[in-house]
Amino acid sequence: MKLKRRTFLRSTGVAIALPWLESMQPAWAKEQAPPKRMVLICNTLGLHAPALFPKKIGADYELTDYLSIIKAHRKDLTLFSGLSHPQQGGEHQCEMTWLSAAPNPGMDGFRNSISVDQYAADKLGYVTRFPSVSLSSDTAKSQSYTTSGVMIPAEQRPSRMFAKMFLSGKPEEIARQKQKLAEGRSVLDELLSQTKIVLKNAPSADRERLQEYFESVRTAEKNLAEEQVWLDRPKPKVQTKAPLDVHDKTDLIGRIKLLFNLVPLIVQTDSSRVISIVIQHNHGMPQIEGVDSEHHNLSHHGRDPKRIEQLLKIERAIMGCFDEFLTAMKTKREAGGTLLDNTLTLLGSNLGNASSHDPRNNPILLAGGGLKHGRYLAHDAKNNTPLCNLFVHMLNQMNLNTDKFASSTGELSL
């Protein structure tokens, strides 16, 4: 078992109040090209398949209800069907494994494995102030898990995330944060000392596991040292007011927009290159015209036309948020291209059919990242291709040189 820094010590971070300027220098400014980034967005209640998937595959697919909403980005995205993780189920339990593909979620003895965002963050290390960012539309529940299967809490308040990245604390707050880091390193020093003693006296059968633990503590110590370095550096300057949180959880669309609005700021300032966003399933009755039932209940429509029509209203609004997000990412330019050109952006769900809690045939949209897009690629609907094959492709597009991740059987080619 590897103990990552996030497993037992999470720093709250104190941040600096300054505005975005064209003259700012992100961390990659001395490189020849902007870095590749990854954004993973999960709508946990799925997307109604008949409103999303065309009947014709390839580049000349017809626009469906949902695809017509994002038609301006047709050449910037690829739609997939027939992708999923094997051995899933447990009603909504597969939410926790959408980025990890760990089998049998919710079963006795289940233990999650590392999620693809954390795999990428670990590979990249502290090249940015935040190796990864996990955001949620409601509660701290995330889909981000460490190697040891520990969930990394998501930030549900955009104002707090903005403050951590772009607002400065008072000198005494920064001093307290440094003290926390120093105390954390002291704890790790003691752990290292005790581990060395145990290693000397341990039987050979235990030494390998203890050695793994020893290396994990050393990695955590290194991460704390790197975090200390970032604490001493000024935060990036953004010409954007801090967002005002939407406190009413039924304002689903308002909350999604605030989360999506953070992403261009995060990637353009190179504050993080790995971002995950989870749209939760417990927002009650959304504030959307024509909707008078809870979103979760409507997802279990039982093919009732009236319930489906209300569900479509909600999901159209969510697709509208995605359309605005892609527009913003294409509007902001860098190094002769756009933010979207350098940001692999995946929108999908852990459920292919939320009405029956079916985790197969996940709806998957992949945009940006400099890839050749503009097609609908349909894989076998009965014998699904592992979604992790696409994750491997994304990791390799970020130059992380990965042959396998979780349940992958190869690299999915576009």
C-alpha positions in Angstrom: 0.0 0.0 0.0 1.4 3.4 -1.0 0.7 6.3 1.3 0.4 9.5 -0.8 0.6 12.9 0.8 -3.1 13.4 0.2 -3.9 10.1 2.1 -3.1 11.5 5.5 -2.2 15.2 5.2 -4.2 17.7 3.1 -3.1 21.3 3.2 -5.9 23.9 2.9 -3.6 26.3 1.0 -3.6 30.1 1.5 -3.8 32.1 -1.6 -3.1 35.9 -3.1 -5.6 38.7 -4.4 -4.4 39.8 -7.9 -5.9 40.2 -11.4 -5.2 38.4 -14.7 -2.9 40.4 -17.0 -1.7 39.5 -20.5 1.8 40.0 -19.3 1.6 37.2 -16.7 4.0 34.3 -17.1 2.6 30.8 -16.5 4.9 28.0 -15.5 5.2 26.8 -19.2 6.2 30.3 -20.5 9.8 29.2 -21.2 8.7 26.0 -23.0 8.2 25.9 -26.7 4.5 25.0 -26.4 1.8 25.1 -23.8 1.4 21.8 -21.8 -1.3 19.3 -22.4 -4.1 19.3 -19.8 -6.9 16.9 -18.9 -10.5 17.8 -17.8 -12.8 15.0 -16.8 -16.5 15.8 -16.3 -19.1 13.2 -15.1 -22.8 13.7 -15.1 -23.7 10.9 -12.7 -27.3 10.6 -13.9 -26.3 9.8 -17.4 -27.6 11.3 -20.7 -30.7 9.9 -22.4 -29.3 7.8 -25.1 -32.0 8.3 -27.8 -31.4 12.1 -27.5 -27.7 11.8 -27.8 -26.6 9.0 -30.2 -27.1 9.3 -34.0 -28.1 6.3 -36.1 -25.2 6.8 -38.5 -21.6 6.5 -37.5 -18.6 8.3 -38.9 -18.0 12.0 -39.8 -21.4 12.6 -41.5 -23.6 11.6 -38.6 -26.9 13.5 -38.3 -27.4 15.9 -35.4 -29.5 14.6 -32.6 -31.4 16.6 -29.9 -28.3 17.0 -27.7 -25.7 17.2 -30.4 -27.6 20.1 -32.0 -26.9 22.1 -28.8 -23.1 21.7 -29.3 -23.1 21.7 -33.1 -20.8 24.7 -33.2 -18.1 22.4 -31.8 -18.7 19.5 -34.1 -15.2 19.5 -35.5 -13.8 19.8 -32.0 -15.2 16.7 -30.5 -15.7 12.9 -30.9 -18.7 11.0 -29.7 -18.2 7.4 -28.5 -20.7 4.7 -27.7 -20.0 1.1 -26.6 -17.5 2.1 -23.9 -17.6 1.1 -20.2 -15.8 -0.4 -17.3 -16.2 -4.2 -16.8 -17.6 -5.7 -13.6 -19.6 -2.6 -12.5 -23.0 -2.3 -11.0 -24.5 -1.6 -7.5 -27.0 1.0 -8.6 -25.1 4.4 -8.1 -22.0 2.8 -6.6 -20.3 2.9 -9.9 -20.0 6.7 -9.5 -17.0 6.1 -7.3 -15.3 3.9 -9.9 -15.9 6.0 -13.1 -12.3 7.3 -13.1 -10.7 4.2 -11.5 -12.5 1.2 -13.1 -12.1 -0.8 -9.8 -14.4 -3.9 -10.1 -17.5 -4.6 -8.1 -18.1 -1.3 -6.3 -20.3 -1.5 -3.3 -19.7 -5.3 -2.8 -18.3 -6.6 0.5 -14.6 -6.1 0.8 -14.6 -3.5 -2.1 -11.5 -1.3 -2.2 -11.2 1.4 -4.8 -8.0 1.9 -6.8 -6.3 5.0 -8.2 -8.4 7.2 -10.4 -7.0 8.3 -13.8 -6.8 11.9 -12.8 -4.7 11.0 -9.8 -2.6 8.7 -11.9 -1.8 11.6 -14.2 -1.3 14.0 -11.2 1.2 11.6 -9.7 3.1 11.2 -13.0 3.3 15.0 -13.4 4.1 15.8 -9.8 4.3 19.4 -8.6 4.9 21.0 -12.0 2.0 23.2 -11.0 0.8 24.6 -7.6 -2.0 22.1 -7.6 -1.1 18.7 -9.0 -4.9 18.1 -9.5 -8.2 19.8 -8.8 -11.4 18.0 -7.9 -14.7 19.9 -8.1 -18.2 18.9 -7.2 -21.7 20.4 -7.8 -22.7 19.3 -4.3 -20.9 17.9 -1.2 -17.3 16.9 -1.0 -17.9 13.6 -2.6 -15.5 13.1 -5.6 -14.4 10.5 -8.1 -10.7 11.1 -7.3 -9.0 8.3 -5.4 -5.4 7.7 -4.4 -3.3 4.6 -4.9 -4.5 3.3 -1.6 -8.1 3.8 -2.4 -8.7 6.9 -0.3 -11.1 9.5 -1.8 -9.7 13.0 -2.2 -12.5 15.4 -1.1 -13.9 17.6 -3.8 -14.3 21.4 -3.5 -18.0 22.3 -3.9 -17.6 26.0 -3.3 -16.2 27.9 -6.3 -15.4 30.9 -4.2 -13.2 28.8 -1.9 -11.4 27.2 -4.9 -10.8 30.7 -6.4 -9.5 31.9 -3.1 -7.0 29.1 -2.8 -5.6 29.8 -6.2 -5.8 33.5 -6.7 -6.3 35.3 -3.4 -3.7 36.1 -0.8 -4.0 35.4 2.9 -2.7 37.7 5.6 0.9 37.2 6.7 -0.1 35.4 9.8 -2.3 33.0 7.8 0.6 32.2 5.5 2.8 31.7 8.6 0.3 29.3 10.0 0.2 27.4 6.8 4.0 27.1 6.7 3.9 25.9 10.3 1.4 23.2 9.3 3.7 22.0 6.5 6.7 22.0 8.9 4.7 19.9 11.4 3.7 17.5 8.7 7.3 17.1 7.7 8.3 16.5 11.3 5.7 13.7 11.6 7.1 12.2 8.4 10.7 12.4 9.7 9.6 10.4 12.8 7.8 7.9 10.6 10.9 7.4 8.5 13.0 6.9 11.6 10.6 4.3 13.0 10.2 2.5 9.6 14.0 2.1 9.4 14.1 0.5 12.8 11.2 -1.9 12.0 12.8 -2.8 8.6 16.0 -4.0 10.4 14.0 -6.4 12.7 11.2 -7.4 10.3 11.0 -11.0 8.9 11.7 -11.3 5.2 8.0 -11.8 4.4 7.2 -8.3 5.8 10.1 -6.4 4.4 8.8 -5.9 0.9 5.6 -4.3 2.2 7.4 -2.2 4.7 9.8 -1.1 2.0 6.8 0.1 -0.1 5.5 2.0 3.0 9.0 3.4 3.5 9.1 4.7 -0.1 5.6 6.1 0.2 6.6 8.1 3.3 9.7 9.4 1.4 7.4 10.5 -1.5 5.1 12.3 0.9 8.1 14.1 2.4 9.2 15.2 -1.0 5.6 16.4 -1.9 5.5 18.5 1.3 8.8 20.1 0.4 7.5 20.9 -3.0 4.3 22.3 -1.6 6.4 24.6 0.7 8.2 25.9 -2.4 4.8 26.8 -4.0 3.7 28.5 -0.8 6.6 30.9 -1.1 5.8 31.9 -4.7 3.3 34.6 -5.6 0.0 33.4 -7.0 -1.0 34.2 -10.6 -2.8 37.4 -11.5 -6.4 37.2 -12.8 -8.7 40.0 -13.9 -11.8 38.2 -12.6 -13.9 38.8 -9.6 -14.2 36.0 -7.1 -17.4 34.0 -7.8 -20.4 34.2 -5.6 -21.4 30.7 -4.5 -24.9 29.4 -5.4 -26.2 28.2 -2.0 -29.5 26.7 -3.3 -28.6 23.2 -4.4 -31.7 23.1 -6.7 -30.0 25.7 -8.9 -28.2 22.9 -10.7 -27.3 24.9 -13.8 -26.1 27.9 -11.8 -23.7 25.6 -9.9 -22.5 23.8 -13.0 -21.7 27.2 -14.7 -19.7 28.4 -11.8 -17.6 25.2 -11.8 -17.1 25.4 -15.6 -16.1 29.0 -15.4 -13.2 28.1 -13.1 -11.6 25.8 -15.6 -10.3 28.4 -18.1 -8.7 30.4 -15.2 -7.1 27.3 -13.8 -5.5 26.1 -17.1 -4.6 29.5 -18.5 -2.7 30.3 -15.3 -1.2 26.8 -15.2 -2.4 26.4 -11.7 -3.2 22.7 -12.5 -3.2 20.4 -15.5 -5.5 17.8 -14.2 -9.1 18.7 -13.3 -12.1 16.5 -12.5 -15.7 17.7 -12.1 -18.6 15.6 -10.9 -22.2 16.7 -11.4 -24.0 15.0 -8.5 -27.3 13.2 -8.6 -28.9 14.7 -5.5 -29.9 18.2 -6.5 -33.6 17.7 -5.9 -36.0 19.4 -8.3 -33.8 21.7 -10.5 -34.8 25.3 -11.2 -35.5 24.7 -14.8 -38.7 25.8 -16.5 -41.1 23.0 -17.1 -39.6 20.7 -14.5 -41.6 19.8 -11.5 -40.0 16.6 -10.3 -36.6 15.6 -8.8 -33.9 15.0 -11.3 -33.0 11.6 -9.8 -36.6 10.4 -10.0 -37.0 11.6 -13.6 -33.9 9.6 -14.5 -35.9 6.5 -13.5 -38.5 7.4 -16.2 -39.7 3.9 -16.9 -40.2 5.1 -20.6 -43.0 7.4 -19.5 -43.1 10.1 -22.2 -44.0 12.9 -19.8 -41.1 12.1 -17.4 -38.7 11.7 -20.3 -39.7 15.2 -21.6 -38.8 16.7 -18.2 -35.6 14.8 -18.1 -34.7 16.1 -21.6 -35.2 19.7 -20.3 -32.7 19.1 -17.6 -30.1 17.4 -19.8 -30.5 20.0 -22.6 -29.6 22.6 -20.0 -26.6 20.6 -18.9 -25.5 20.3 -22.6 -26.0 24.0 -22.9 -23.5 24.5 -20.1 -21.0 22.3 -21.9 -21.5 24.3 -25.1 -20.7 27.5 -23.2 -17.7 25.9 -21.6 -16.3 24.8 -25.0 -16.9 28.2 -26.4 -15.0 29.8 -23.6 -12.1 27.4 -24.0 -11.9 28.1 -27.7 -12.2 31.9 -27.2 -9.1 32.1 -25.0 -6.0 31.9 -27.0 -2.4 30.8 -26.2 0.7 30.3 -28.3 -1.1 30.5 -31.6 -3.9 28.2 -30.6 -6.7 28.0 -28.0 -7.0 26.6 -24.5 -9.2 23.8 -26.0 -6.4 22.8 -28.4 -4.2 21.9 -25.5 -6.9 20.6 -23.1 -8.3 17.1 -23.5 -11.9 17.5 -22.3 -14.1 14.5 -21.5 -17.8 14.7 -20.7 -19.6 11.4 -19.9 -21.3 9.4 -17.3 -20.9 6.2 -15.3 -24.4 5.1 -16.3 -25.4 4.2 -19.9 -29.1 3.9 -18.8 -29.8 5.7 -15.6 -33.4 4.4 -15.6 -32.2 0.9 -15.0 -28.9 1.7 -13.3 -27.1 0.1 -16.3 -23.3 0.9 -16.2 -22.8 -0.3 -19.8 -22.6 1.8 -22.9 -21.5 5.0 -21.2 -22.2 8.2 -23.1 -18.7 9.7 -23.8 -17.8 13.0 -25.5 -14.1 13.8 -26.0 -13.2 17.3 -27.1 -10.0 19.3 -27.8 -6.4 18.2 -27.0 -5.2 18.7 -30.6 -6.8 15.5 -31.7 -8.6 14.8 -35.0 -12.2 15.0 -34.2 -15.6 15.4 -35.9 -16.8 11.7 -35.8 -19.2 9.4 -34.0 -17.4 6.2 -33.2 -19.6 3.3 -32.2 -18.1 0.3 -30.4 -19.9 -3.0 -29.8 -23.0 -2.3 -27.7 -23.1 -5.9 -26.2 -19.3 -6.5 -25.8 -18.2 -3.0 -24.7 -14.6 -1.8 -25.2 -13.0 -0.8 -21.9 -13.3 2.9 -21.3 -9.8 2.7 -19.8 -8.5 2.2 -23.4 -9.6 5.7 -24.0 -8.0 6.8 -20.7 -4.7 5.3 -21.9 -4.9 7.3 -25.1 -5.5 10.5 -23.1 -2.6 9.8 -20.8 -0.3 9.2 -23.8 -1.6 12.4 -25.4 -0.3 14.2 -22.3 3.1 12.5 -22.9 2.8 10.4 -19.8 3.9 7.2 -21.7 1.3 4.7 -20.4 0.9 1.2 -21.7 -1.9 0.2 -19.3 -4.3 1.7 -16.9 -6.7 -0.4 -14.7 -8.9 -2.6 -16.9 -7.5 -1.4 -20.3 -6.7 -4.0 -22.9 -4.7 -1.6 -25.1 -4.9 2.0 -26.4 -8.0 3.2 -28.1 -7.2 4.9 -31.3 -9.2 7.7 -32.7 
